[in-house]
């Protein structure tokens, strides 16, 4: 299954649906924190387009499968 090219803000909004909140922003990167156990931290670039490989890494860090993430967007 091929991942779409998405902007960083859309990824942040999608992860917000599964208990991730913006903890802070450092430069052009959002640092998200899960608000329940195991309190994962995910870094999402605030860019207009996120490469599919970077998106896959973000999905894995969030503990989601590709299919679970695609349902969120």
Secondary structure, DSSP 4 states (H G I P E B T S, - for coil): -PPPPB-HHHHHHHHHTTTEEEEEEETTEEEEEESSTT--EEEEE--S-B-HHHHHHHHHHTT--HHHHHHH-
